Structure formats: structure tokens, C-alpha cells
Amino acid sequence: MKEEQVILVNEKDEPIGLMNKLEAHEKAVLHRAFSVFVLNDKNEVMLQQRAHHKYHSPLLWTNTCCSHQRAGETNIEAGKRRLYEEMGFKTELKELFHFIYKAPFDNGLTEHELDHVMIGYSNEEPNINCEEVESWKWMTIEDIKDDMIQNPDIYTVWFKIIFDEFYHYLEDHKL
């Protein structure tokens, strides 16, 4: 099976090539990614716990889903595809903003991503893909902020960055 490739980009989000995903994380090369946040009508965020066998950040809590765009795929198409692959449901998505972050992991890999953050709404229970997702839950934005202070080590690095710097975008997009 061919290894998944990521889209290498410059800081203006202009594509400059493709690279195997693992190689991009080994070399800490800037590449395009996305993070999807699904909220319900109670303004709770659907969180997922990453599967125990993931090569980085296993069992950590994070946003509803995240991954990498494929060549020729729009951000929204990628977000909808991955939401269905990981969480087993579909909903409309809207892109809110993007940002660049770089985070090294203990295993020698580094995330260096231009992350497109999207939001969607659903009250549906997910049908999780156990290859990708260990568990899931709904939490309010306030409860997430409080829990991150009490238990910062149970959340992914990109999720903490988004919440530390951008949670007001989620609050501003209430149903």
C-alpha cells in the first residue's frame, strides 16, 4: 500500500510539493493540515480520544477530527472525508481560520503544520473507526478550558494551541 502523502506549503499556504507523511514529520517540513470541530445545539464540542496505537499522541483528547489534505482536494472536502472516515457521520463544514505551529514529540517526529480550522454542527452520535479513535465525548467550551488547566497532559498539542489562542472563534460561532 502506498504511503499517504502530505502537501508541502510555504508560509502563504502555497503548495510547493508532496512528501510521504512520515518523512515530513521526521524532517519537520511545513505541510498543510486541518482540524475539524463539531458542535451540537447545546454548544458542546465533540472531542475524540486518539487510538492507543497511533504513532504520536496516542490516547490524548483532541478536536473532533484532524488530518491532512490530499493533492487536488479542497480543505472542506478533506475535512468532510476525514470526519466520515474517523467519526462515521457527515455534516457541512465552514473554514474559520488557519495558523502555523511546530511541535516536536518524544518519538523524534515533529508536527510543522499550516492548520486549517473548520467548524460544523451535528447532534448525531458518531460511529467511530476504532483504527483511528479510542473514544469520544461532548464537552462545553468552558469545561474544556477548565480541564486543560487541571489536566494539560491529556490533550494534543495542536488542540491546546487552538484552545489557548482561538477558542473565542468557537464561542463566536454559536448556533
N, C-alpha and C positions, 0 to 999 in steps of 0.2 A: 504494500500500500504506500502510495506517495505521501511524504510528509507534508503537512499543511504549511503553506507559505503566508507570510505577512507582507504588507505593503510598506516599504520604506518611504519615509517622507522627510522633507525639511521642516523647519520651524513654521513655515507658512502653510503647512499641510499639502504641499505639492508632492505628488508621487515621484520618487527617484529610482525605484527598482523594487525587486522582490527578493525575499530571502526565506529560507526554511525557518520556521518558528523557533525551534530550539537554538539554532545558530544565532538568530537575532537576540535571543535572551542571553546567550553565552557572551556575545560581543557587545551587549548593551547598546545596540543600534536603535535610533529613534524610528518607531513604526506606528502605524495607525491602529487604534483600538476603539472599543466603545463600551459603555456601561449603561444598562437599562434599569430604570427604577419604575416599578409598577405600584401604584397607589390604589386603594379601594375607596368606597364612598364614605368611609369613616376617617379618611386622610391618614390611613396607616400604610406603611411601606412593606411590601413583600420582600423579606430577606431570604437568602439561601445560605445554607452551610455547605461549603465546598466538600466534595467527596474525599474520603480518607486516603485515597491512592493518588491524588493529584500531585504533580511533580513540584509544585510550590504552593504554599498557603493551604495545605490540607486541613480540613475541619474548621477553618476560620469562617466567620459570618461575613457576608458581603451583600451588595445590592442584588436585585432580582436575577440578573444575568449579565455576563460580560464576555467579550471575546475579541476577535479580530475580523475586520472586513476581508473579503476575498477580492481578487482582481476583478474589476468590472462591476462590483456590487456597490450600491449606494449605502450610506450609513443606515438609513431606515430599513432597507432590505436586509442588511446584515443583522440588525437588531431584532427584526421580526423572525428571521430564520433561526437565530440562536435562542431566542425566547422559546420558540416551539421545540427546538432540539433539547434544551435543558429542562424547561418547566412544563412543556406539553400543552400550552394554550397559545392563542393568538389574540392580539389587540392592536389597535392603532398606536403609533408612536410619534412623538414630536421631539425634535432635537432642541435642547436648551442652550448648550454652550460646549466649548471644548477647552482643554488645558493640557499642558505638558508636565509630566512628572518622571522622576527617575528614582528607583528604589532597588537597592541590592538585597539579595536574600542569602541566608546562611549556606545554601547549597551551591553558591558560586554563580548563580544566574542573576540577571538584573532586568527589571522591567524599566524600559525607557520608552514611554508611550505618549502619543498625542491622542488623548482620550476624548471621544465624543460622547457627551452625556445626554441620554434620551429619557423621556417620561411617557408613561402610558397609564391607562386606568382599566381596572377589572375587579370584579368581586368573585371571580372564579377561583376554585381551589385548583392548584396545579396538579399535574400528573407527572411527577418528577422522573427524570432519567437518572437512575442510580449510578451510572458510569460517571456522571458529572456532579450530581447533587446528593448530599448525605441527608439533609433535612431542610425544612423551610418554616417560616412563621411570619405573622403580621406584627409590626410594632409601630407605635406612633413616633413621629419625629422627635418629640421631647424625650420619650423613653429611650430612643437610640442614643441621643446626645448624653443623657444621664448614664446609660450603661457603658458608653465609651470612656467616660471618666472613671467609672468603677472597675471596668474590665477591658482596658485598651488592647490587651494581647489576644483577644478572641476575634478581632476584626482584621480584615485585609488592609494592607497599607493604602491602596487606592481608595477604598471606601472611607477610611479615616480622613484622607486628604479632601475628598469630595465633601464630607460632612463638616470638617473643620472650616473649610473655606466657602462652601457653596450651598449649605443646607437651606439658606433663605430662598434660593431658586425653587426648591421643592415646596417650601411654605407658600410662596407666591403663586403657585400653580394649583391651588385647591380647586376641587370640583365646584 
